[in-house]
Amino acid sequence: MYIEKRKFGKDAKYYLVHSYRGKNEVKKIRKYLGINLSTGKLKQEKKKAEREIKTKLKELSTQIFNFSLSKKQIEKLNNYDKKIKIHHLEGWDWKKFTEQFTYNTNAIEGSTVQLKEIPGILRKNKTQDFEEIETKGVAKAFEFIRKTKEEVSLELVKKLHKFCFYGSKHFAGEFRKVEVVIKNGAGEIVHTGVPVAQLNYTLKDMVGWYEKNRKKFKPLVMAAIIHNQFEHIHPFQDGNGRVGRLLLNFILIKNNYPPINISLKDRGEYYYSLQEYSENQNLKPTIEFLVKQYKKTLKQVTTKKRKL
């Protein structure tokens, strides 16, 4: 916030101005302080105006990490929830979903295990290679998020990573101590993870923001925001995609919503939605993408419709 002085002939009018970033533009709130104010009076009026502006900001918008959404924008995002029908999976449905989710979420990251191989691998007592280890690990992690009573926390995130990669990666369950970049097929850098020096702060900020704002958003929107922010941070040396998709489903399941299977076939659109969030603070592509994936998921498993 800063004081703006405007001359009107021999008089001087004072305003307190606060600039803040909206979704696509910089906006300003200007509060009139008075005319021809003494230093003491100006200081007094400034304090009052600061309180009023802070109150108004809370009413006008919600901070989403490094950008803001107005009440109207939040309402529009929450309305996407009406485009999905809530179906609840039953016993066999969960088994089928777990196999499909495990296949797709690993395949997105380059696993060569085929969908038809998943049931056999999950029945094995001993695994043969790292791909089988990670197949069983992701399935165990998904079973964990179905049953756990835990809340979103840094410990939960590390636990999910350890489930997925224990036995295949030496850093399973540990946040990275190195810088990371994400490259496309042409070798071009498309995203840089949060610097290691800021990693702990940004992760704690993510968890704290979730706790503070969870009631403002429908579960589908909240799951999308946390998933995208997690991927933006990229807290692990490897395995962020799989943990992020587990975290997405953890929030949905915890709120009595069925899970979402993000299909390998739709990987390109999925990556585009993540890039739109990181580069342009645009959540709409992710929400629209998840609605489509929801509909595809529910066609793949036998479901029973039930109103929440």
Summary of the structure (lengths in Angstrom):
residues: 308
radius of gyration: 23.5
end to end distance: 44.2
largest distance: 87.4
contacts: 898
relative contact order: 0.12
helix: 56%
strand: 15%
